[in-house]
Amino acid sequence: MPPNGSGRWNSEKIWTDWPRASAAANKRSAGTGLILPCYAENALREVLPASEQREKSWSALTSLLAAVGLTAFKIVVGVITGSLGILAEAAHSGLDLVAALMTFLAVRISGRPPDRTHLYGHGKIESLSALGETFLLVATCGWIVWEAIRRLLAHEAEIEVTVWSFLVMGTSIAIDFSRSRVLARAAKKYHSQALEADALHFQTDIWSSAVVIAGLVGAKFGLWFADAIAALGVSAVVVWVSVKLGRRTIDALLDGAPAGMERLVAGVVEGIPGVYDCHNIRIRYSGPVLFIDLHVLVDGGQTLAQAHVLTETIEAAIQQAVPRADVTVHPEPA
């Protein structure tokens, strides 16, 4: 079976006319008489690194600036009203501020090109940043739960519910919704784990802010325990997201392959004429780049030039099925 996309196999069994190929996609190799497909050798070159880095950095920077303003706003209103729920949200936003700073720095560092000491690039820093956010979230939960239980046991309810209480939470929801959408779009576009973790982080702020509003409404109607219960609700949301985020980041740091990716790669490669078998597939992420190494059994009687052309065809087929993949193919005689 041919790779996905339009095209055809020529007489030398080389897939030609790829969608991403230029008009000069095929050229003759001097002295060999072979057709050499001239598609993008590396899918990473299809996106201008400078443009990608600017968009990712801008998304992280706007998130950082928004976190600064929102944290200050919540602290002021929380102190004035005495609401534990809002103060808990202020602490949560403070962590958002630290997390946003970590994300901004991680995105800047991950964009550096590979060097002699980091041959796979610096993409893993994004996974470390996401794991750091997890630890920050769990640490905050400890203080929120302790303070909420203390107030419930002591029957403390020194809360002044005003229009500012609802205004700060409504503003928080609006800003967090906007931030999460911007970060999620950039994360999906560039497969950035740091931005994806930041987006997930801010999505939980929306849920926790809604819980705090419910607590304020309860306090307004004389339910003295509502604010503390709301704070516990915030903690439950944060813990749930922390566990989910932590599992994903640890899996990335341990070079976990995406589910089903090995079968996908094997299916694409073994469907190419001239490939008898595909084995020893190794897959790992480093930031947004998916590195794929594999061995293939091919006709041992062909020339080195023919084997090279076949490996180029395999790489292009995988890169079409898995955009932005960095592929290394090791041919073996059948």
N, C-alpha and C positions, 0 to 999 in steps of 0.2 A: 504494500500500500504506500502511495506517495505521501509526503508530509502534508500538513494542513496548508491550504492556500492554493492559488492558481499556479499553473505551470505544467511542465512536461519533462519526461526523461528523454535525453537525446541519445544518439547511437552509442556514446561512451558510457551510458547509464549515469549521467550527471544531471541532477535536477536543475533546470534552467528557468528563467523568467520568473524569479521570485518577486512577490509584491513589493519588497523593500529594495529591490535591485535598481540600479540606475540604468539609463539607456545603454550605457557601455558595460552592461553586466558581464558579458562574455568576451574574453580575449584569448588569443592563441599563445600558448607557452612556446618560447623559442626552442626549436629543435625537437619538440616532443609530439606535436600534432594533437595535443589534448585541448579540450575546452575547459578553461579554468573559470568557474563562476566567480564573479567579482561583486559579491554582496558585502554588506557591512561585516567586517571581520570581528568586530566587537560591538554588541548591541549597546554598550554603555556610551559609545561615541555618538549615538543618535540623539542624545539630549546634551545640550551644551552644559558642561559642569558648572560654569559660572552662573548661568541662569537658574539652574536647579538649586545651587547653594544659596543664591539670593532669596529665592522664594521660601525655602525651608527656614533660613535665618530670620526672614521677615515674619513668618508665622510664629516662630518661637519668641521673637522680640515683642510683638504685639500682645502675646499672651502674658509675657513678663510685665509689661507696663499696665495691663488691665489688672493683674493680680496685685500690684502695688496699690493702686487706687481703691480697689475693692476691699482689701485687707484693712486699710486705714479707715475706710467708711464704716466697716463692721465693728471695729474696735471702739470707735467713738460712740456709736449708737448703743452698743452692748454695755459700755460703762455707764452711759446716761440712764438707760432703762433698767439695768441690773438683770437682764435676761441671760440665763445660762445658755439657752439655746443659741442666741446670737453670738455670745462669747465663744461658744464651742465652734460655731461657724467661722468666727474670726480666726480662731486657732487653725481651723481647717484651711482657711484662705491663706494663713501665714505659711502653712506647708505648701499650698499651691504656689506661693511666691518662691519658696526655696526650690520646689520641683520645676517651676518654669525657668528659674535661673540655671538649674542643672541641665534642663533640656536645651536651653539656648547654647550653653557651653559645649554640650555633647554634640549638637548639630554642627557647630563650628569646627570641632576637632574631627568629627567623622568625615568631613568633606576634604580632609587633607589627602593627597595622593599617596600610594604605597611608597615606602622607602626601604632602605637596606635592613632595617630592624623590624619593619612591619610589612612583610611581603604581601599579605592579604589586605592591606589597607588598615584604616582605623575605625571601621564600622562597628566593632564590638563595643565601643564606648557608648553607643546608644542603648545597648542592652544593659550595661552597667548603670547608666542613668536611670533606666526604668526600674531596675532592682533597688536603687537608692530611694526612689519614690515610694516603693513598697515599705521599706523600713520606716520612713518618715510617717507614713499613714498609720502603721501599727503602733508606733510610739505615741501618737496623738490620741489614739483610741483609749489607751490606758488612763490618761488624765481625764478624759471626758467621762468615762464609765465611773471612775473613782468619785468625781465631783457630783455626778448625778445620783449615785447611790447615797452619798453623804447627805445630800439635800432631802432625798426621800425618807431616810431614817430619822433625820432631824426635823422633818416637816417644815423646812424652810421654803418660803415662797415670796421673797422680796423682789417682785417683778412689777415694773411699771410699763404696761402695755399702751403704747401710743401709736399714732399714725406713722411715726418714724420707724417703729419696729417692723411694720408691714412694708414700709417703703424700702428699707434696706434689703429685705429678703426678696422683694419683687425685683429690685435692681440687680441683685445677685443672680437671680434666675435668668434675667434678660442677658446680662453680660456673659454668664457661663454658657448659655445656649449659643451665643454668637461665637465665643472662643472655641467651643467644642466643634462646631461646624467647620471653622477655618482650619483648625488643626487636623480634623479627620480627613478633609479633602486633600491637604498636603501630604498626610501620612499615606493615604491610599495611592496618590499619584506617584510618590517617590519611594514607597515601601519603607518608610522610616518608623522603626519601632519606638524611638524616643518620642516622636510626635504623636504616634498612635497611643502610647501610654499616657501622654499629657491630655489627649482628647478624652480618653476614657476616664481619667481623673476628674476632669471638669464636668463630664456628664453626671458623675455621682454627686457633684455639688448641687445640681438641679434637683435631684431626688432628695438630698438631705435638707435643702432649703425649703422644699415643700413640707417636709416633716416638721421643721421648726415653725412654719406658719401655722400648721395644725396645733402645735403646742401653745402658741400665742393666743390662738382663738379659744382654746380651752381655758387658759389663764384669765382671759377677759370675762369668761362666764363663771369664774370662781373655782375652777378645777385646779387647785394649788399644785398638784403633782404633774400637770400636763407638760410643763416646760422641761422637767427632768426626764419624763418619759420620752419627750421629743429628742432630748440629747442622747438618750440610749438608742433611739431609732437611728440617729445620725451615725453613731458608732457601729451599729449593725451593718449599715450600708457600706461604711468605710472598710470594715473587716472583710466583708464579702468581696469587695473590689480588690483589696490588697492580696487576698489569697489567689484570686484569678490572675491578677497582674504578675504576682510573684512566680506562679507556675509557668507562665509564658516566658518570662525573662530568663528564668533558670534553664528552661528547655533550650532557649536560643544560645545561652552561654555554654551549654553542654553539646552544642552542634546537633541538636535534634533536627531531623529532616522533616519538611512539611508532609502531612499525611497524604499518601497516594502519589507523591512526586516520583518515587523510585519506579513504580509501575508505569507512570506516564512516560518517563524518559526511556525506559526499556521498550515500550510499545512503539514510540516514535522511531527509535534507532533500528529496531529489528524489522521495521517495515520498509527500510531502504534497501533496494537491490544491491547486492555485493556484500552485505553484512550477514554473516551466518549466525552470529550469537553476540549478545551484549551481557557483560557481567562486571563484577567488581565496581558497581556504581557507588560513588560516594558523593554526598550532598551536604552542604553546610552554608548557612547564611553568615555574612559579615556585613552588618548594617543592611543597606538596601540591595546588596549584590548577592546573588545565589551562585555559589561555586559548585560546579558539577564536574567530577572526574569519572571516567569510565574506560573499560577495556572492550574491544570488539575483535571478533574473529573474522578475518577477511581472506581472500584468495592469496596464498603465499607465492604464487607465480607472477604476480603483477609487479611492475616497476615501482621504485620508490616514489616517483612522481605521481603515478596512478594512485598509490596508497594515500599520498598526501591530499590529492584532490578528493578522494572519498572521505577522508577525515574532515575536510573543509565542508563537504556536503552534510555530514553528520552534525557538525557544530551549528551550521545554519538552520538545519531542521529543528534542533533543540531550541535554538534561540527564537525561532518563530513560535514554538509551542510554549516556551517559558521566556518571555521578554526580559531583557537585562541580565541574562545568565552569562557567567564566565565559564566557558566549557573547555575542557582538556580531554582529548581522545587519544588513547594508546592502542594502536593496531597490533594484532598478533596474527601470525600465519595459521590458517586452518589446517 
